[in-house]
């Protein structure tokens, strides 16, 4: 997506707040308000229904749940009501250790059941994945998490103007300004446990016959990509510029004008800045300081284009990162904080891109530009047509591997 002009955040806010059209509804749907119905009463009742539904979903795995709502727009016509709410959810995992989370239980169950059948390579790969996720999830235990999302609630009204509970349906903003029917916010414990089981089963199968590259006994490889600072106290902590997910959260609703130029349609630019903050290096700098370039004109650099075009050597952000070894395939469930989501069309053509900023294996959030979102809740299941899915989107984990070698023994750099 080419970057052209700066659009004020105020204009973007108005566009993203009042121009959204729910999936399955025309722009003119419910545009006349029935003056005979007390909208304040209806709003309060819908808010209570939505809050109760959110609490019912989240209370399965979270405690200390707080749901703040701001009504955005209510429309009443011909016996129906449709209202949009901005919602902020604050909560804390009930789990006191990562091992209590269903997905980790599923991983451990696979290892216990299959341990005697696995090759040494498979055992090593499975243990590495389990330990990696346990280390990641320790950063969520005992910490308050925040989820932002807009909901639309639609219901029928009785002749007296009362909401008919059995007709209530919930729709969620998909981060692009469209609303999709949503049936649940979280998976069941059994579903998540099976996700964990299948995940390490796939890793074990891939590792079974894999030939691992041999290096000197004095060399080792380290992933130096800094995904998320698990010790921060948002929003006042001082190290957001050193971690990818934290950078994305901090600048999701404002531009980093101290370091970068501003432009519109800058989703790739924003994600690139966040990856750079997390340690992914630049290949070169051209004539604009602190941007990725490969000697091409600034307007076509892979840093700011998701799309491969002749002017950037048919590279684009995805191809550049993937084929330079910074991105590896993931999926909607396992893409951890600091990972990348890239939308695509039916021809697998890359489009919009966003950064994952939270994944505790139960809830996930993203931050992005264009339709600016900060810590926006998303899920791959429970949504009508599974909006977030592995067919219409690519999910990538991000890495920056560095190999260190020693001349004769550790402690003496080569």
C-alpha positions in Angstrom: 0.0 0.0 0.0 1.6 3.2 -1.2 2.1 5.9 1.3 0.9 9.4 0.1 -0.4 12.0 2.5 -1.0 12.5 6.2 -4.6 12.3 7.3 -5.5 13.8 10.6 -6.3 11.4 13.4 -9.5 13.3 14.0 -10.7 12.6 10.5 -9.8 8.9 10.8 -11.6 8.7 14.1 -14.8 10.1 12.6 -14.5 7.7 9.6 -13.9 4.7 11.7 -16.6 5.6 14.3 -19.5 6.6 12.1 -19.0 5.0 8.7 -19.0 1.4 9.7 -21.5 -1.0 8.1 -22.4 -4.2 9.9 -22.0 -7.5 7.9 -25.4 -8.3 6.5 -26.8 -4.8 6.9 -27.1 -2.1 4.3 -25.9 1.4 5.0 -29.5 2.6 5.2 -30.7 -0.1 7.6 -32.5 1.2 10.7 -31.8 4.8 9.9 -35.0 6.2 11.3 -35.5 6.5 15.0 -39.0 5.7 16.5 -39.6 8.7 18.7 -42.3 6.8 20.7 -39.6 4.6 22.3 -37.4 5.8 25.2 -33.9 5.2 23.7 -32.2 5.8 27.0 -34.0 2.9 28.6 -33.3 0.7 25.6 -29.6 1.7 25.6 -29.3 0.8 29.3 -31.0 -2.6 28.8 -28.9 -3.5 25.8 -25.7 -2.5 27.7 -26.7 -4.7 30.6 -27.4 -7.6 28.2 -24.0 -7.2 26.4 -22.1 -6.8 29.7 -23.7 -10.0 31.1 -22.8 -11.9 27.9 -19.2 -10.7 28.0 -18.8 -11.6 31.7 -20.3 -15.0 31.1 -17.7 -15.7 28.4 -14.7 -14.2 30.1 -15.4 -15.5 33.6 -14.6 -19.0 32.5 -10.9 -18.2 32.5 -10.5 -14.7 34.0 -11.1 -12.9 37.3 -11.4 -9.3 38.4 -13.4 -8.5 35.2 -14.3 -4.9 34.5 -16.3 -4.0 31.4 -16.6 -0.3 30.5 -19.0 0.7 27.7 -19.7 3.8 25.7 -22.8 4.0 23.6 -21.9 5.1 20.0 -25.1 5.0 18.1 -28.6 3.6 18.5 -31.2 3.2 15.7 -34.8 2.1 16.1 -37.1 1.3 13.3 -40.1 -1.0 12.6 -39.8 -2.9 15.8 -36.1 -3.5 15.8 -33.2 -1.9 17.7 -29.5 -1.8 16.7 -26.9 -0.2 18.9 -23.1 0.1 18.8 -21.0 0.2 21.9 -17.3 0.9 22.4 -16.1 -1.7 24.9 -13.0 -1.9 27.1 -12.5 -5.1 29.1 -9.9 -5.4 31.9 -9.3 -8.7 33.5 -6.7 -11.1 34.9 -6.2 -14.8 34.2 -7.4 -17.2 36.9 -4.5 -19.5 36.2 -1.6 -19.1 38.6 0.8 -20.9 36.4 1.0 -21.4 32.6 0.6 -25.2 33.1 -3.0 -24.6 34.3 -4.0 -23.2 30.9 -5.9 -25.6 28.6 -3.5 -25.3 25.7 -0.5 -26.1 27.8 -2.3 -29.0 29.3 -2.9 -30.3 25.8 0.8 -30.0 24.9 1.8 -31.9 28.1 -0.8 -34.6 27.5 0.6 -35.3 24.0 4.1 -35.5 25.4 3.0 -37.9 28.2 1.0 -40.1 25.8 3.5 -40.2 23.0 6.8 -39.9 24.8 7.9 -43.5 24.3 7.1 -43.3 20.6 8.9 -40.1 19.8 12.3 -39.8 18.2 15.0 -37.8 20.0 14.5 -35.0 17.5 10.8 -34.9 18.1 11.2 -35.0 21.9 13.6 -32.1 21.7 11.3 -30.0 19.4 8.3 -30.7 21.6 10.1 -29.7 24.8 11.4 -26.6 23.2 8.0 -25.5 22.1 6.4 -26.2 25.5 9.1 -24.4 27.3 9.0 -21.4 25.0 5.2 -21.0 25.6 5.5 -21.5 29.3 8.2 -18.7 29.4 5.9 -16.5 27.3 2.8 -17.1 29.3 4.5 -16.4 32.6 4.4 -12.7 31.5 0.6 -12.8 31.6 0.1 -14.5 35.0 -1.0 -12.1 37.6 -1.1 -9.2 35.2 -4.2 -7.2 34.2 -5.0 -7.5 30.5 -7.0 -5.0 28.4 -9.1 -5.7 25.4 -10.7 -3.1 23.2 -13.5 -3.8 20.7 -16.7 -2.4 19.3 -19.9 -4.5 19.6 -23.2 -4.1 17.8 -26.3 -5.5 19.5 -29.4 -6.2 17.5 -32.8 -7.2 18.8 -36.5 -7.1 18.2 -38.8 -5.0 20.3 -42.2 -5.9 21.7 -45.3 -3.7 20.9 -44.6 -1.9 24.2 -41.0 -1.2 23.2 -39.3 -3.8 25.4 -36.4 -5.9 24.2 -37.2 -9.5 23.4 -34.2 -11.4 24.9 -34.6 -14.4 22.7 -34.0 -12.2 19.6 -30.7 -10.6 20.8 -27.7 -11.1 18.5 -24.2 -9.8 18.9 -21.8 -8.5 16.2 -18.2 -7.6 16.6 -16.0 -5.1 14.8 -13.4 -7.1 12.7 -10.8 -4.3 13.1 -11.5 -3.2 9.5 -14.8 -1.4 10.2 -17.2 -4.3 9.4 -19.3 -6.1 11.9 -19.6 -9.9 12.0 -22.0 -12.1 13.9 -20.2 -13.5 16.9 -21.4 -16.5 19.0 -18.8 -16.7 21.6 -15.6 -14.8 22.8 -13.6 -17.8 23.9 -13.2 -21.5 23.0 -14.1 -24.2 25.4 -11.4 -25.8 27.6 -11.6 -29.0 25.6 -11.2 -27.1 22.3 -8.1 -25.3 23.6 -6.6 -28.4 25.0 -7.0 -30.1 21.7 -5.3 -27.1 20.0 -2.3 -27.7 22.2 -2.3 -31.4 21.6 -2.4 -31.0 17.8 0.1 -28.2 17.8 2.9 -30.2 19.3 1.9 -33.3 17.4 2.5 -31.4 14.2 5.9 -30.1 15.5 6.9 -33.7 16.5 6.0 -35.0 13.1 8.0 -32.3 11.3 11.0 -32.9 13.5 11.0 -36.7 13.3 13.1 -37.0 10.3 14.5 -33.5 10.1 18.2 -33.0 9.6 19.4 -30.3 11.9 22.3 -28.2 10.7 25.6 -28.9 12.3 27.6 -26.1 13.8 30.8 -25.9 15.7 30.7 -27.0 19.3 31.6 -23.4 20.1 28.7 -21.8 18.1 25.2 -21.3 19.1 22.1 -19.5 17.6 20.0 -17.0 19.5 16.7 -15.4 18.6 17.2 -11.7 19.5 13.8 -10.4 18.5 12.2 -8.7 21.4 8.5 -9.5 21.2 7.0 -8.0 24.4 8.2 -6.7 27.7 6.3 -8.7 30.2 7.4 -6.5 33.1 5.9 -3.2 31.9 3.3 -1.1 33.6 1.3 0.3 30.6 1.1 3.1 29.6 3.8 4.8 31.5 6.6 2.3 31.3 9.8 3.7 29.6 10.9 0.8 27.3 8.1 0.6 24.8 10.6 1.5 22.0 12.6 -1.7 22.7 9.9 -4.2 22.1 7.8 -4.8 19.0 4.4 -5.4 20.5 4.8 -2.6 23.1 5.9 -0.2 20.4 2.8 -1.1 18.3 0.5 -0.6 21.3 2.1 2.7 22.2 1.9 4.3 18.8 -1.4 2.6 17.6 -3.3 5.9 18.0 -0.6 8.4 17.3 2.4 8.9 15.0 6.0 8.5 16.0 6.9 11.9 14.4 10.2 12.1 16.4 11.6 9.2 14.4 9.6 8.7 11.2 7.8 10.6 8.5 4.0 10.3 8.4 1.8 9.1 5.6 -1.6 7.5 4.9 -2.3 3.8 4.2 0.7 3.2 6.4 -0.1 -0.2 7.9 3.1 -1.8 6.6 5.2 1.2 7.7 3.7 0.9 11.2 4.4 -2.8 11.5 7.9 -2.3 10.1 8.6 0.3 12.7 7.4 -2.1 15.4 9.6 -4.9 14.1 12.6 -2.6 14.0 11.9 -1.6 17.6 11.9 -5.3 18.4 15.4 -5.8 16.9 14.8 -6.8 13.2 17.7 -5.0 11.5 17.5 -2.7 8.5 19.3 -3.9 5.3 20.3 -0.3 4.3 19.1 3.2 4.7 18.4 5.3 1.7 17.7 9.0 1.9 15.2 8.9 4.8 16.8 8.1 8.1 15.7 4.9 9.9 13.8 3.2 7.1 14.4 -0.1 5.5 15.7 0.2 2.0 17.4 -1.9 -0.6 18.7 0.9 -2.9 15.3 1.5 -4.5 13.4 4.8 -4.6 11.8 5.6 -1.3 8.3 5.4 -2.6 8.6 1.7 -3.4 10.6 0.3 -0.5 9.5 -3.0 1.0 9.4 -1.3 4.4 6.2 0.6 3.4 4.6 -1.7 0.8 2.8 -4.9 1.4 2.4 -5.3 -2.3 5.2 -6.6 -4.5 5.5 -4.3 -7.6 8.2 -4.0 -10.3 9.5 -0.8 -8.7 10.6 -2.8 -5.6 11.8 -5.8 -7.4 8.5 -7.6 -6.7 9.5 -7.7 -3.1 7.0 -6.1 -0.8 7.0 -6.5 3.0 5.9 -10.1 3.1 8.4 -11.4 0.5 11.2 -9.3 1.9 10.7 -10.6 5.5 9.8 -14.1 4.6 12.7 -14.8 2.2 15.2 -13.1 4.4 14.4 -15.4 7.2 12.6 -13.0 9.6 9.1 -14.5 9.2 8.0 -18.0 9.7 4.5 -19.5 9.1 2.1 -19.6 12.1 -1.7 -19.5 12.5 -4.4 -17.5 14.2 -4.2 -19.5 17.4 -0.4 -19.7 17.9 0.8 -16.3 16.6 2.3 -14.8 19.7 2.8 -11.1 20.7 5.1 -9.5 18.2 3.9 -11.7 15.3 2.3 -10.3 12.1 -1.1 -10.8 10.5 -1.4 -10.2 6.8 -4.7 -10.1 4.9 -4.8 -11.5 1.4 -7.3 -11.8 -1.5 -8.4 -14.9 -3.4 -5.2 -14.8 -5.5 -3.0 -14.8 -2.3 -2.2 -11.2 -3.0 -0.9 -9.4 0.2 -3.0 -6.5 1.5 -3.4 -5.0 4.9 -1.0 -5.9 7.8 -1.3 -5.7 11.6 0.8 -6.7 14.6 -0.3 -9.2 17.3 0.2 -7.5 20.7 -1.2 -10.2 23.0 -1.8 -13.9 23.0 -2.3 -15.7 26.3 -3.7 -18.7 24.4 -7.3 -17.7 25.3 -7.6 -14.1 24.1 -5.7 -12.3 21.4 -5.3 -8.6 20.5 -3.8 -6.7 17.6 -2.7 -3.1 17.0 -2.7 -1.5 13.5 -2.9 1.6 11.4 -5.3 2.7 8.6 -8.4 1.8 10.6 -6.5 2.6 13.8 -6.9 0.0 16.5 -5.1 -0.4 19.8 -5.2 -3.8 21.7 -8.2 -4.8 19.6 -9.7 -8.2 20.5 -9.8 -10.8 17.7 -10.5 -14.5 17.5 -10.4 -17.2 14.8 -13.5 -19.1 16.0 -16.8 -18.1 17.4 -17.2 -15.5 14.6 -19.6 -16.0 11.7 -17.6 -17.4 8.7 -14.6 -17.4 11.0 -13.4 -14.0 9.9 -9.9 -14.4 11.3 -8.8 -17.6 9.6 -5.8 -19.2 8.0 -7.3 -19.2 4.5 -8.0 -15.5 4.1 -5.0 -14.3 6.2 -1.4 -15.3 6.8 0.0 -15.3 10.3 3.7 -15.1 10.8 6.0 -15.3 13.8 8.9 -12.9 13.7 12.5 -13.9 14.5 16.0 -12.3 14.3 18.4 -15.2 14.7 22.0 -14.4 15.4 24.8 -17.0 15.6 27.6 -16.5 18.1 30.9 -18.4 18.0 33.9 -18.8 20.3 37.5 -19.4 19.4 38.0 -22.3 21.8 35.6 -22.2 24.7 32.7 -20.2 25.9 33.7 -16.8 27.1 36.3 -16.2 24.4 34.6 -14.6 21.4 36.0 -15.8 18.1 
